[in-house]
């Protein structure tokens, strides 16, 4: 996943679920596993950032 390519929170979560299913299947090769872990880490960080930004915006609106 390219960091510059912005995807929606829902799409990121969907992709994370796909990665988990692939890993749990036990059919992921070691090279693919490393790539998937890197992608998952980026997706998780992106989701965290979006949630924090949304929380900040909600707090601004509530004050």
N, CA, C and O atoms as a GROMACS GRO file, in nm:
protein
  252
    1UNK      N    1   0.084  -0.118   0.000
    1UNK     CA    2   0.000   0.000   0.000
    1UNK      C    3   0.088   0.123   0.000
    1UNK      O    4   0.181   0.134   0.080
    2UNK      N    5   0.059   0.215  -0.087
    2UNK     CA    6   0.133   0.339  -0.097
    2UNK      C    7   0.075   0.440   0.000
    2UNK      O    8  -0.045   0.467  -0.003
    3UNK      N    9   0.159   0.497   0.086
    3UNK     CA   10   0.111   0.592   0.186
    3UNK      C   11   0.043   0.712   0.121
    3UNK      O   12  -0.049   0.770   0.179
    4UNK      N   13   0.086   0.749   0.002
    4UNK     CA   14   0.031   0.866  -0.063
    4UNK      C   15  -0.108   0.838  -0.119
    4UNK      O   16  -0.184   0.930  -0.147
    5UNK      N   17  -0.140   0.713  -0.134
    5UNK     CA   18  -0.271   0.675  -0.185
    5UNK      C   19  -0.368   0.668  -0.068
    5UNK      O   20  -0.366   0.573   0.010
    6UNK      N   21  -0.450   0.769  -0.055
    6UNK     CA   22  -0.543   0.779   0.058
    6UNK      C   23  -0.666   0.693   0.030
    6UNK      O   24  -0.728   0.704  -0.075
    7UNK      N   25  -0.701   0.610   0.126
    7UNK     CA   26  -0.822   0.529   0.114
    7UNK      C   27  -0.912   0.560   0.232
    7UNK      O   28  -0.868   0.615   0.333
    8UNK      N   29  -1.036   0.524   0.219
    8UNK     CA   30  -1.131   0.551   0.326
    8UNK      C   31  -1.105   0.457   0.445
    8UNK      O   32  -1.043   0.352   0.431
    9UNK      N   33  -1.155   0.499   0.560
    9UNK     CA   34  -1.142   0.418   0.681
    9UNK      C   35  -1.208   0.281   0.659
    9UNK      O   36  -1.150   0.178   0.694
   10UNK      N   37  -1.328   0.281   0.600
   10UNK     CA   38  -1.399   0.155   0.578
   10UNK      C   39  -1.322   0.063   0.484
   10UNK      O   40  -1.317  -0.058   0.506
   11UNK      N   41  -1.264   0.120   0.379
   11UNK     CA   42  -1.185   0.038   0.286
   11UNK      C   43  -1.060  -0.017   0.354
   11UNK      O   44  -1.020  -0.131   0.329
   12UNK      N   45  -0.998   0.063   0.440
   12UNK     CA   46  -0.880   0.018   0.513
   12UNK      C   47  -0.915  -0.098   0.605
   12UNK      O   48  -0.842  -0.197   0.613
   13UNK      N   49  -1.027  -0.087   0.675
   13UNK     CA   50  -1.070  -0.194   0.765
   13UNK      C   51  -1.102  -0.322   0.686
   13UNK      O   52  -1.070  -0.432   0.729
   14UNK      N   53  -1.165  -0.304   0.572
   14UNK     CA   54  -1.198  -0.420   0.488
   14UNK      C   55  -1.071  -0.490   0.442
   14UNK      O   56  -1.063  -0.613   0.444
   15UNK      N   57  -0.970  -0.412   0.402
   15UNK     CA   58  -0.843  -0.470   0.359
   15UNK      C   59  -0.773  -0.540   0.476
   15UNK      O   60  -0.715  -0.647   0.457
   16UNK      N   61  -0.778  -0.481   0.594
   16UNK     CA   62  -0.720  -0.546   0.712
   16UNK      C   63  -0.785  -0.680   0.738
   16UNK      O   64  -0.718  -0.778   0.770
   17UNK      N   65  -0.917  -0.685   0.725
   17UNK     CA   66  -0.988  -0.812   0.744
   17UNK      C   67  -0.944  -0.915   0.641
   17UNK      O   68  -0.929  -1.033   0.673
   18UNK      N   69  -0.924  -0.871   0.517
   18UNK     CA   70  -0.878  -0.963   0.411
   18UNK      C   71  -0.739  -1.018   0.445
   18UNK      O   72  -0.713  -1.137   0.428
   19UNK      N   73  -0.652  -0.931   0.494
   19UNK     CA   74  -0.516  -0.974   0.530
   19UNK      C   75  -0.521  -1.076   0.643
   19UNK      O   76  -0.450  -1.176   0.638
   20UNK      N   77  -0.604  -1.053   0.742
   20UNK     CA   78  -0.617  -1.146   0.855
   20UNK      C   79  -0.666  -1.282   0.805
   20UNK      O   80  -0.612  -1.386   0.845
   21UNK      N   81  -0.766  -1.283   0.719
   21UNK     CA   82  -0.819  -1.409   0.665
   21UNK      C   83  -0.710  -1.485   0.590
   21UNK      O   84  -0.695  -1.606   0.605
   22UNK      N   85  -0.632  -1.412   0.508
   22UNK     CA   86  -0.525  -1.477   0.433
   22UNK      C   87  -0.420  -1.535   0.526
   22UNK      O   88  -0.371  -1.646   0.505
   23UNK      N   89  -0.385  -1.460   0.630
   23UNK     CA   90  -0.284  -1.510   0.725
   23UNK      C   91  -0.335  -1.630   0.803
   23UNK      O   92  -0.261  -1.726   0.825
   24UNK      N   93  -0.460  -1.625   0.844
   24UNK     CA   94  -0.518  -1.736   0.920
   24UNK      C   95  -0.533  -1.862   0.836
   24UNK      O   96  -0.539  -1.972   0.891
   25UNK      N   97  -0.539  -1.847   0.706
   25UNK     CA   98  -0.554  -1.964   0.618
   25UNK      C   99  -0.428  -2.051   0.618
   25UNK      O  100  -0.434  -2.169   0.586
   26UNK      N  101  -0.316  -1.990   0.655
   26UNK     CA  102  -0.191  -2.066   0.657
   26UNK      C  103  -0.132  -2.087   0.519
   26UNK      O  104  -0.033  -2.159   0.504
   27UNK      N  105  -0.190  -2.026   0.420
   27UNK     CA  106  -0.143  -2.045   0.282
   27UNK      C  107  -0.055  -1.930   0.233
   27UNK      O  108  -0.019  -1.924   0.116
   28UNK      N  109  -0.021  -1.838   0.323
   28UNK     CA  110   0.059  -1.723   0.287
   28UNK      C  111   0.206  -1.760   0.293
   28UNK      O  112   0.254  -1.810   0.395
   29UNK      N  113   0.279  -1.735   0.184
   29UNK     CA  114   0.422  -1.760   0.182
   29UNK      C  115   0.495  -1.657   0.267
   29UNK      O  116   0.440  -1.552   0.300
   30UNK      N  117   0.618  -1.688   0.302
   30UNK     CA  118   0.694  -1.602   0.391
   30UNK      C  119   0.716  -1.463   0.331
   30UNK      O  120   0.709  -1.363   0.403
   31UNK      N  121   0.742  -1.455   0.201
   31UNK     CA  122   0.761  -1.325   0.136
   31UNK      C  123   0.631  -1.245   0.137
   31UNK      O  124   0.632  -1.124   0.164
   32UNK      N  125   0.521  -1.310   0.109
   32UNK     CA  126   0.392  -1.244   0.112
   32UNK      C  127   0.355  -1.203   0.253
   32UNK      O  128   0.295  -1.098   0.274
   33UNK      N  129   0.390  -1.285   0.349
   33UNK     CA  130   0.360  -1.256   0.489
   33UNK      C  131   0.425  -1.124   0.532
   33UNK      O  132   0.361  -1.041   0.595
   34UNK      N  133   0.550  -1.106   0.498
   34UNK     CA  134   0.621  -0.984   0.534
   34UNK      C  135   0.554  -0.863   0.467
   34UNK      O  136   0.533  -0.761   0.532
   35UNK      N  137   0.521  -0.876   0.340
   35UNK     CA  138   0.456  -0.766   0.268
   35UNK      C  139   0.320  -0.735   0.329
   35UNK      O  140   0.283  -0.618   0.343
   36UNK      N  141   0.245  -0.838   0.365
   36UNK     CA  142   0.113  -0.817   0.424
   36UNK      C  143   0.123  -0.753   0.562
   36UNK      O  144   0.041  -0.668   0.597
   37UNK      N  145   0.222  -0.793   0.639
   37UNK     CA  146   0.241  -0.732   0.771
   37UNK      C  147   0.275  -0.584   0.758
   37UNK      O  148   0.225  -0.502   0.835
   38UNK      N  149   0.358  -0.550   0.661
   38UNK     CA  150   0.392  -0.409   0.638
   38UNK      C  151   0.269  -0.330   0.597
   38UNK      O  152   0.244  -0.220   0.646
   39UNK      N  153   0.191  -0.387   0.506
   39UNK     CA  154   0.069  -0.320   0.462
   39UNK      C  155  -0.029  -0.304   0.577
   39UNK      O  156  -0.089  -0.198   0.594
   40UNK      N  157  -0.044  -0.409   0.657
   40UNK     CA  158  -0.136  -0.403   0.771
   40UNK      C  159  -0.092  -0.296   0.870
   40UNK      O  160  -0.175  -0.222   0.922
   41UNK      N  161   0.036  -0.288   0.896
   41UNK     CA  162   0.088  -0.186   0.989
   41UNK      C  163   0.056  -0.045   0.938
   41UNK      O  164   0.015   0.041   1.016
   42UNK      N  165   0.073  -0.022   0.809
   42UNK     CA  166   0.041   0.108   0.750
   42UNK      C  167  -0.109   0.137   0.760
   42UNK      O  168  -0.150   0.249   0.791
   43UNK      N  169  -0.190   0.036   0.734
   43UNK     CA  170  -0.335   0.054   0.741
   43UNK      C  171  -0.380   0.084   0.883
   43UNK      O  172  -0.466   0.170   0.904
   44UNK      N  173  -0.325   0.014   0.980
   44UNK     CA  174  -0.361   0.038   1.120
   44UNK      C  175  -0.323   0.180   1.159
   44UNK      O  176  -0.401   0.249   1.224
   45UNK      N  177  -0.204   0.225   1.120
   45UNK     CA  178  -0.162   0.361   1.154
   45UNK      C  179  -0.252   0.464   1.087
   45UNK      O  180  -0.288   0.564   1.149
   46UNK      N  181  -0.289   0.440   0.963
   46UNK     CA  182  -0.378   0.531   0.893
   46UNK      C  183  -0.514   0.538   0.963
   46UNK      O  184  -0.571   0.646   0.977
   47UNK      N  185  -0.566   0.425   1.006
   47UNK     CA  186  -0.694   0.422   1.077
   47UNK      C  187  -0.686   0.496   1.209
   47UNK      O  188  -0.777   0.571   1.244
   48UNK      N  189  -0.577   0.476   1.282
   48UNK     CA  190  -0.558   0.548   1.408
   48UNK      C  191  -0.556   0.698   1.385
   48UNK      O  192  -0.619   0.775   1.458
   49UNK      N  193  -0.482   0.740   1.282
   49UNK     CA  194  -0.473   0.882   1.250
   49UNK      C  195  -0.610   0.940   1.215
   49UNK      O  196  -0.645   1.050   1.258
   50UNK      N  197  -0.686   0.866   1.136
   50UNK     CA  198  -0.819   0.914   1.098
   50UNK      C  199  -0.911   0.923   1.219
   50UNK      O  200  -0.988   1.018   1.232
   51UNK      N  201  -0.904   0.826   1.308
   51UNK     CA  202  -0.987   0.829   1.428
   51UNK      C  203  -0.950   0.946   1.518
   51UNK      O  204  -1.039   1.014   1.572
   52UNK      N  205  -0.821   0.971   1.535
   52UNK     CA  206  -0.778   1.084   1.617
   52UNK      C  207  -0.823   1.217   1.557
   52UNK      O  208  -0.870   1.305   1.628
   53UNK      N  209  -0.808   1.229   1.426
   53UNK     CA  210  -0.850   1.352   1.357
   53UNK      C  211  -1.001   1.372   1.372
   53UNK      O  212  -1.047   1.484   1.397
   54UNK      N  213  -1.076   1.267   1.355
   54UNK     CA  214  -1.221   1.274   1.369
   54UNK      C  215  -1.260   1.313   1.511
   54UNK      O  216  -1.349   1.395   1.532
   55UNK      N  217  -1.193   1.254   1.610
   55UNK     CA  218  -1.220   1.287   1.750
   55UNK      C  219  -1.193   1.435   1.777
   55UNK      O  220  -1.271   1.501   1.845
   56UNK      N  221  -1.083   1.486   1.723
   56UNK     CA  222  -1.049   1.627   1.741
   56UNK      C  223  -1.156   1.717   1.679
   56UNK      O  224  -1.196   1.817   1.738
   57UNK      N  225  -1.201   1.680   1.560
   57UNK     CA  226  -1.303   1.760   1.492
   57UNK      C  227  -1.435   1.758   1.570
   57UNK      O  228  -1.503   1.860   1.580
   58UNK      N  229  -1.470   1.643   1.624
   58UNK     CA  230  -1.594   1.632   1.702
   58UNK      C  231  -1.582   1.717   1.828
   58UNK      O  232  -1.676   1.787   1.866
   59UNK      N  233  -1.467   1.709   1.894
   59UNK     CA  234  -1.447   1.789   2.016
   59UNK      C  235  -1.455   1.938   1.986
   59UNK      O  236  -1.510   2.013   2.067
   60UNK      N  237  -1.402   1.983   1.874
   60UNK     CA  238  -1.411   2.123   1.835
   60UNK      C  239  -1.556   2.164   1.815
   60UNK      O  240  -1.599   2.272   1.857
   61UNK      N  241  -1.631   2.077   1.750
   61UNK     CA  242  -1.771   2.107   1.723
   61UNK      C  243  -1.855   2.109   1.851
   61UNK      O  244  -1.951   2.186   1.861
   62UNK      N  245  -1.819   2.026   1.947
   62UNK     CA  246  -1.894   2.017   2.071
   62UNK      C  247  -1.864   2.134   2.165
   62UNK      O  248  -1.945   2.164   2.253
   63UNK      N  249  -1.751   2.198   2.149
   63UNK     CA  250  -1.714   2.311   2.236
   63UNK      C  251  -1.761   2.442   2.186
   63UNK      O  252  -1.737   2.545   2.249
   0.00000   0.00000   0.00000
